[in-house]
């Protein structure tokens, strides 16, 4: 990325520059800009543009301050910037040790990336000396090391750029000042530097040889437009995780439920069809569903069709064990017919229900036989959360209490979505999570080893009225697109949601993206920023895997994503589909055990080094998540990307292509 150095400007002038749309990130020279402490706090707290806070002690001393006064002033300014939200703070290698130590501590606590920098205004030292300086800056706590020397020859510049063969590019910014070093300011981006520095104009260069930002942008982006700047706020569809649960529970309730915020999609249509098959009356009025339930009357049909929805199928199996007095054949369509319902047969056996189908694993079509019985038992969640959600929906309807001890729980957030929606319909279940020391300290779902559910029997579903949440799974695609290729604004998202794919915010933050939310409108804004490799566990949010893999391909370094084993029973063999997609696009990716490793490069490096993703013809494997990931990846491709089956996106987001075209413009 291009970081514009801003100096000798008032707060109002800085705001004008940041709001101009020409600056993607900026360095604020606090040693040269006449800003008060209050103004520093306003600036760094209010900017969506990633900002670097720089304040050189030597510069302040040249202005007449003593070394101790200059150090105190620089420290105060930098700490104000850090605590107010600076993305980066730059501390020169020669800064007083105690000052640097305090700034390092503040940066760590506030999540600000620490840059330790070295400048040589006279020349360029030997390669060995430069290597030693980089190592020292790392030793001094630099998460990014900035090496800037003065080049008197092309050899000087090449010697500095050779550091990229010795150190990880994502943690090094190395270039030269002077006319001979001018090209190295772009050369460092070609080598994978997180960003390089430019001036507002030729006349305002902070150092000899610095490019003006417009000329550097023309050189780097070659007229390529960044996305999302003119499209306004995007609206996401309703969460089908909430919608499907609400539709089925409303169909079981006594009375009429009113569900607003609803948007149709393939899986939601299937849930409505099931509700009607159960005997419920469903009226669609704009974005509101009015559902008059059956009060859990008996289901006397011999067959139930669940469309292509694996969740709907697993939800209904235990419920049929309560509602159906005789065997029911469950049928489906498309990819559902080839997806085994792992672990379903064993789980249902524990509650007196038999699943009959061809093969060792239960698969649709299958027949549900027997009556669900209350139990106090231990079951494994290794096969996923969906059949567990079905049990939690059905067991409260039995005459006696049940207690379920769930070991090896997967997709835990989805289980708690079930509990939350059940509560809206008057069903109460207690859940106690347990785990080791890490869980006790963090209360993070990732460290939960088991959950005990206590389920009172004799409960009834009651009608409810509420708004269905917007979908984080859909939003993740546009948030990633904005983080890589420009920006994005998304309205209507609940940042306190239980949806598992809310974790895309944590993933993007770890990757270095800039995220903020407008307090009044609630619009979530993502801004392009230097992206770095990340490590993440997606066992609880496997639907994020395709778009997270695309994100990793555009992050400098090697990212690691855990949770590969959760992908085999999705609409496609997603692990294989993702590896095939990335490999064809020219991205190095592999799987070892439960982890996918992806070698990424920044957008700037891909543009300058001729490493854009490869366009061409791709298969979606009839998987809606793969279509959306491929569309986002196409924004970084060297030629158009065509997809064999885009219609499957209607399973969760029928208007995706329309919204994507609006965003892309």
N, C-alpha and C positions, 0 to 999 in steps of 0.2 A: 504494500500500500504506500501511498504518498502522504507524508506528514508535513504539513505546512508550518514553518516557523513564523511565529507572530511576535513582534517586538515593537516597542515604542508606540503602543496603541492604548487608548482608554478602554474602559469596559464596554461602552456603547459601540465603539469602533470594532472591538473584538466580536461582539454579538453580530454586527452587520456582516463581518467576514464569515462567521460560522453559519449564518442563515442564508448566505449567498448561493448555496448549493454547489459551489466549486471546490469546497474543502471536505475531504473524507475523513481526515484526522488532523490534529494540530498540536504543535508544541508551543506552549505558552512560556515565554521567557520572562519569568517573574523578576529576574534581575534587571530587566530593561523596560518592562511595562509598568507604568505608574498606578498600581492597583493597591487599594487598602486591604486589610485583612477581611473586612466584610465583603468587598468586591471579589476577592479571591474565592470566598466561600460561595457567593452567588454564582460565579462563573462555573466552578467545577461541580456544583450541585445541580445546575440547570441545563447542562449541555448534553444532548444525545450524541454529539460527535465525540469520539474517543479523544481524550486530551492527555498530553504529556506535560507534567510540571517540571520545569527546569529553573534552577536558580544557582548560578555560579558564584561561589565565595569570592573568587578573584575579580569578577566584574564589580561586585559591590565594593571591594577594596579600592578599585580604580576610581570609584565614585567618591572616595574620601573616608570610608569607614575603616576602623582598625580591624585587624584580623578577628578578634573576639566578637566585636559588634557585627561584623559581616557574617560570621558563622551563626550567631544568634538570630540575625534577621533572616538568613537563608533557611535555617531550620524552622523558624516560625511560619514562614511562607509555605514551605514544602509540606509541613505537617497539616496546615490548614487545607491545602489542596488535596492531600491524601484523605483526610477525614470527611471531606465534602464530596468525594467521589472520583478523584483522578484515576484514569485507567493505568497510567504509568507515572513513575517518578524517576528522574534522572539525577544521580549523585556522582560527581566526578571522583575519580580514584584518589585524588589528593585531598579530598575533604577531611576535616578533622575526625578522628576515629570515633569519639563519643557522639558527635553530631550524626555521623553515618549510622552508628549503631541504633540510635533512637529512631531515626527515619526508617531503618530496616524493620524495626519492631512494629512501628505504626503501619507500614505497608503490608506486613504479613497479616496483621489483625484486620485490616480493612479490605484485603483482597486486591491491593494495588501492586502491579508488577514493578519490581525494582530493576532499574537500569544502572549499571556501574560503567562509567565512561572514562575514556582516556583520549586526550587531544595532544597532538604534537604539531605546533604551528611553525616549526622550523624545517622539518624533513621527515623521512621515513626510516625507521631503524631496520636492523636485520630481521630475517624471518624468525630466527630463534628468540630474539628479543621480543618480537611481537607475540609469539606464542606464549612466552612467559608472562606478558602483560595480560593476555586473555585469561590465563590460568589464575593470575592474582585477582583479577576482577571477579571471577567466579568464586574464588575463595572468600572474597569480601562480601559475598551474598548476592552478586548480580545474577538475576534470573535471565536477563539479557545483558550481553556485554557489547558496548559500543566503542569501536576503535576508529579514530579519525586522525589521519596523519596528513602531512603536506607532500604532494608528489612533485618532484622536479623532472620526472621522466615517466614514460609508460611502464618501465620496469618497476618503479616504486608502486604504482597502482596495482600492477599484477601481483606483486609480493603481498600486498594487503589482501587482495581477493583470494589469494591462495590459502588464506586462513580457513576458508570454507571447506577445504579438503581435510582439515584437521579437527574441526569442531562442528556440532550440530547446527545447521543453518538457522533453525527456528529460534536459536538463542544467541545469535550474533548479527550485529550490524557493523559492517566494516567497509569503509570507503576512504577516498582521499580528497583533500581540498586542493585548490589550484586548478589552472587550466588543464594540466596533464592528468588531473584526477577527476575531471568533470564526468567522463563516461563511467567511472567506477561507481558513481552515485546511482546509476541505473544498473550497472553490472552486479551490484550487491543484491538487487531484487532478482536478477536472473539466476543468481546462486541460491536464492531462497530466503533472503533476509526478511524479517517480518515487516519492515518498512524502511523507507529512505526519506531524506529530508529535502524540502523544496522551499523557495521563497515566495512571498506574495507577488513580487515583481522583480525584474532584473535589478532595479535600483535598490531593492530592500534585502539583498542577499545577506544572510547572517555570516557567511564566510566565502572566501574566493572560490569560484567555480560552481556555486550553488545554482541549480536550475530554477527558473520561475515555474510555479506550479502548473500553469496552463501548458507550457511547452513539455514539461515532464509527463503530464497526463496524456498529451497527444502521442508522445513516444511510447508510453507504456500501454495505453489502451487502444491506440490506433483508431480512434473514432468509435470504439465500442461503447454503447450506452449502458449505464447501470440501471437496474430494474427497480420498479416500485416507487419511483419518485413522483409520478404524476397520477397514480391510479386511485388515490384516496384510501379510505379504510375499507378493508375486506370483511365480509360477513361469512362466518362458517356455518355449516349445517348443524342440526341438533346432534348431540351425542347418541349414537345408536346403542351404546352400552346402557344409557339411562332410558332411552325411548323403548327399546324392546322389553326391558324389565317392567317399565310402567304400563305398557300396553297389556301385557299378560296379567299382571297383578290387578289392573283395573277390570279385566274380563272376569276375574274370580271374585270381585268384590260385590257387596250388596249396595245397590244405588248407582248413581251416575257420577263418574269421574270426569274432570276437565283438565286436559293436558295441553298447555300452551307452549309456544316456541318450537312446535313440531315441524320437521321437514321430512318429506318422503325420501326413501331410498329402497333398494332391493330388499335388504334385510328387514327394514321397518315394514315394508309391504307384506313380507312373509309373516311378521308378528301380527299384523292386523288380520291377515287371512286365518291364522291360528285362532285368534280371539273370536272371530266370527264362527269358526268351526266349533268352538267350545259353547257357542250359543249367545255370545255377547252381541250387543247392538253398537255399531261404531259409526259415528257421524263426523266427517271431516269438514270443518268450517274455517277456511283460511289456514292459519298456522295453529289451530286448536283442534284437538280431538275430544269429542264427547263420547265416552264409553259407558254404556249401561251393562253392568256385570251380571253374572248368573248366580252369584252367591255360592259358587262351587257346586253347582248341580252336576249330576253324573254325566259323564261323556259316554254315549252309547253307540258311537260310530266305530266301525272296525278299522278305520284308517285315518291317519293324520299326516298332512304334508307340511314340511317345515322349510321348503324352498332350498336355498343354498347356505343357510345359516347354521354353522356348527354350534354356536351358542344356543340358539333357539331349540335345536334338537336336544342338547344336553339338559337344558332347563326343563323341557317338557317330559323327559323320561321319568324322573321321580314323581312329577305331578300326575302323570297318567297312572302311576301306581296308587294314587289316592282317588283320582276322579273316575277311572275306567273300571267297571265291574267285570269286564271280560277283556281278553287279549286285544291289543291294538297294534297294527302295522304302521310304523313310522317310515315315511318315504321322503325323498329329497330330490335334488337335481344338480346338474353341472358338477363342479369340483367336489361338492359334499359327498358324492357317490364314491370317490376314491380316497377319502380321508378317514383313516381309522379313528374310532373314538377310544383312544388309549385309556386303559384303566377303568372304563365305564362298567364293564361286565363284573369285575371283581367288587367294585364299590356297591353296585346295586345288589349283588348276592348277599352282602352283609345286612341288607334291609329287606330281604325276602322277595326281591324282584328279579326275574330272569330275563336276559336279553338274548334273543335267538337271531343269528344271522350266519351267513357263510364265512368261513375262515376263523382263525384263532382269535383275532381282535374283532370286537363289535364294529359293524359298519352298516350304514344306511344302504338299502332298506333293512330294517330289523323289526322284530316283534317284541313288544313289552308284555310280559306275563306276570301275574301275581300281584298281591296287595302289599303296599309299603307298610312295614311294621316299625314301631318305635324301638329304639335301641340305645344302649350305652356301649359305645364301641370305639375302637381306634381304626382310622383309615389313613391311607397314604394320599397325599396331594401331588405326588410326582407326575401324574397324568394331566395336571392342570386344574384350574379353578372352576370351570364351567359346570361340571357335574356336581361339584360341591354347592354351587349356587342353586342348582336344582333341588338338592336335598334340603337346603336351608329354606327354600320356598315351600316345600311339601310337608316336611316333618311337623311344623306348627299346626297343621290341620288334623293331625291324629289325636286320638283320645288321651294318650299318655305322653309324659315328658320324654325327651331324648337328650343324650349328651354325646357329643362327637369330639373326639380328640384327633385333630388333623396334624399328621407329621409331614415333613418335607413340603410345606405349602408353597405353591407357585402362584404368580399373578395375584398376590395378596390384595392389591388395591381394588381389583374387580370383585373380590369377595365382599369387601366393605362397601362397595357401591350397591351390591345386592342388599346388604343389611340396611343401608340408608334408605333405599327405595321401599323395602319392606316396612320400615318404620313409618313412612308416609302413609302406608295403607293399613296401619294399625297392628302390625306384626312385630312383637318384641323378642329379640334374641340377644343374649350376652355373649361377648367374645373376649377371651383373655389370651393375649399373645405372650410367648415366652422365648427366651434365647439366652445366649451366653453373655459374657462381659461386654462385648461390643454392642449388643442389643440393649443391655441395661443402661449403657452410657448414652447411646444415640437415639434409641427408640426408632431406629431405621428399619423399615420393612425388610430390607435386604439381609438383615442379620436375625430375622425371626426364624426359629427352628420348629415351632409348633403353635397351634391355636386350639383352645378348648371352647367349644360352642355349647351353651346350655339353652335348650329349646323347650319352652313350656308347650304342652299340647293343648288342644281344645280352643285354639285361637281361630278367629275369622277375619277375612279381608274386609276392610271398610273403604268406601269410596273416598277419593282424595282429589284435590285441585292444586296444581303447582306448575311452574314453568320448567321445561326440560332444558338442561344445560347445553351450551354450544360445545362442539366436539374438538378436543385437543389433538386427537389423532389426525384430523384433517388440517388443523392449524399448523401442525409441526412442519408440513411441507413448505408452507409459505414463510414460516419463521426461519427455516434453514435457507431458503432461497434468498431472503433478505440479508441474512448474515454473510452469505458468500458473495452475492452479486449486486447488492445495493442497499435496499431497506424495505421494510414492510410494516404496515399498520393494520392491526386486526382488532375488531370490536366484538364485545359480547362475551369474552372469555372470563371464566371464574378462576382467579389465581389461587383460590383456597379449595379448589375442587379435589375430590377423591380420585378423579380419573388418573390412571397410571401414566398416561402419556403427557400429563403435566410436567413430567420429569424432563421433557425436552428443554425446559428453561434451564435446569441445572446442567444439562449436557452442553448447551450453547454457551453458558457462562464459563464452564470449564474449558471450552474451546477458545474462549477469548472474545466472543461476540458481545456487543453492547445492547442491553435490554433495559427498557424503562416502561412505566405505565402512567398515563395521565390520571391524576387523582380525581378529576371531575368527570371525564367521559369514560374512564376505564379502558381506553384504547391502549393496547399493548404495542409498543414500538420496538422493532429490532433494527439495529444499524450495523452496517458492514464495519468490521474491525479486523486487525491482524489475527488470523486463526492459527492455532497450534494443535498438535496432536493431543488426544485425550484418551483416558481409560474409563470405561463405564460398564456397569452390570445391567443388562436389559432383561434379566429373567422375569422381572415383574412387568415389563412393558415390551413384549416381543413385537408388537405392531410397529414400533418405532425403528426396527432393524433396517428396513430398506432405505429410509430417508437418512438415518444416521450413518449408514455406509456411504451415501453420497456426500454427506457433510465431511466424513473422514477423508474422502478422496481429495478434498480441497483444503485440508488442514496440513500445514507443514510438519512432516515427521510421520512416525508410525503410530496409529491409533489401535487400541485393543478394545473389542466389544465382546463381553461375555453373554452367554445365553443362547448359543447356537442350537443346542439340543431342543429348545422350545419351538423351533421353526419348522420341524419336519411335518407337522400335521396341520399346517395352515393351508390357504387356498392353493398354494404351490409348495414344493420343497424349497422354501424361501432361502435357505442357506445356499443350496446349489444355484438357485436363480440369481442371487446376489453376486456370488463369485463369478458366474458366467457373464453377467452384465458388466461388472468391473473389469474383468479380464479383456473382454471385447473392446472396452473403452480405453484400454491401455494402462489400467491401474493395477499395480501389484497387490494381490490379496491372497490370503491363505487361511485355512482353518486348522487349528491344533486343539484337539479335545473340545472344550466348550467355548473356545475363544476364536473370534475372527480378527485377523491382523490386516490392516490396510495401510499401505504406504501412500501418503498424500503429499501434494504440492500446492502452494498458494496460487490463487488466481493470477497474480502478477507473474510469478515464475512460469506458470503454464503459458501465459500470453507471450512472454519475452523469450522463452526457451523452446517454443514450438511444441509444448506438451499438453495442448488442449485435449479434452476428452474426445474420443473418436465418435463421429456420427455414423449413421447407417441404419440398417434394419435390425430391430430388436424384437424379441418376444416378451410379452407380459406374463406368459405362463397362465393366462386367464386370472391373474391376481391383481385386484384393485390397488393394493399397496405398491406393487411393482410399477404399475402405470404411473402413479403419482411421482414415485422416485425417479423414473426415467424422464418424465417431463421436466423436473427440476434439474436433473443432470444435463438435459439438452441445452440449458442456458450457458453451460461451459463447454459446449462441443464445437469442433472445428467445421461441422457441416450438419445439416438437418438430421434429426432422429425420428425415424418412423417406427410405429409400434403396431404389431399385428392385431391386437385386440384391445382397443381402448374402451369399448362399450362396457367391459366388466367393472369399470370404475363406478358404474351406477349402483353397485352393491352397497356402497357407503356414501358416495358423494356424486350424485348424478350431474350436478352443475360444475364439477371440477374444471373441465376444459374451458368452460365459459369464464369462470373466475380466473383461471390461469392466463388466458389470453388478455383479460383486462389488466392483470398484474404485469404481464410481460411488456405491454405497451408503455 
